[in-house]
Amino acid sequence: MIDIGGGMSRFTDAVLAMGLRDVTILDLSQVALDAARDRLGPAGGSLTWLCKDITTWSPTRQYDLWHDRAVFHFLTDPADRAAYIESLTRAVRIDGHAIIATFAPDGPDRCSGLPVVRYSPENIAVLLADSFAPVAHRRHLHQTPKGAEQAFQFSLIRRVG
Ligand SMILES: C[S@@+](CC[C@H](N)C(=O)[O-])C[C@H]1O[C@@H](n2cnc3c(N)ncnc32)[C@H](O)[C@@H]1O
C-alpha cells in the first residue's frame, strides 16, 4: 500500500501492526518523513520512503491500496488535481482500492492557513468516475489537539478497467 502525505501520522504504525509489510509513505516534507522513520525505529527500515510532490510524482509500480487523509483537499488548482488523479489511476492496480479522506462540505474551508476544497462522497465519486467505482463512505468528526471538531468524509473506491 501507499500512504499519500503520510507525514508524521501514526497510520503507518497501525498498518505495520496489522501485518502489512510492503508499505510506501510519500510526503513533500523530508522533515516529516525523517520524524516518522525515527519514531518507528527498526520497523521503519522495511518501508519505502518517498520525498515527492504528489502533483509531479510519476509512479513506477502499482499498489493494492492508496490511502490519503487530508492531502487531496489542499489541491485547489485544477491542474494539480488532474495530476493527482492521473497518478492515482496509474498507481492503483485494477480491482485495487483507494481511501480518500477530505474535509466534508461542512468542514473547515482552510487548514493550517491554506485554502482547501471540501468534498462530499458524491463529489469524489463523480470526479473519479472514469476509473473508480464507489464502494463505501463514512463521515468522521475529527477532534483537533485544541479540541475543535473538523468534519471529514472518507471515500472507499475501487479501481475499475
Ligand atoms: C494535514 S497533513 C496530513 C498528514 C496525515 N495524512 C494525517 O492524516 O495525519 C498533510 C500532509 O501532506 C503533505 N503534503 C501536502 N501537500 C503535498 C503534496 N503536494 N505532495 C505530497 N505531500 C503533500 C504535508 O507535508 C503533510 O505531511
The ligand as an ORCA input file, in Angstrom:
! r2SCAN-3c Opt
* xyz 0 1
  C      -2.739     17.744      7.003
  S      -1.287     16.755      6.870
  C      -1.969     15.133      6.954
  C      -0.967     14.138      7.447
  C      -1.530     12.712      7.590
  N      -2.007     12.182      6.322
  C      -2.622     12.659      8.626
  O      -3.766     12.402      8.275
  O      -2.324     12.887      9.793
  C      -0.890     16.899      5.147
  C       0.407     16.180      4.776
  O       0.504     16.172      3.356
  C       1.778     16.607      2.942
  N       1.580     17.260      1.646
  C       0.949     18.426      1.384
  N       0.959     18.684      0.069
  C       1.599     17.635     -0.512
  C       1.948     17.314     -1.851
  N       1.639     18.151     -2.854
  N       2.607     16.162     -2.096
  C       2.934     15.323     -1.082
  N       2.645     15.575      0.218
  C       1.989     16.728      0.498
  C       2.254     17.537      4.056
  O       3.663     17.627      4.098
  C       1.657     16.868      5.301
  O       2.538     15.893      5.844
*
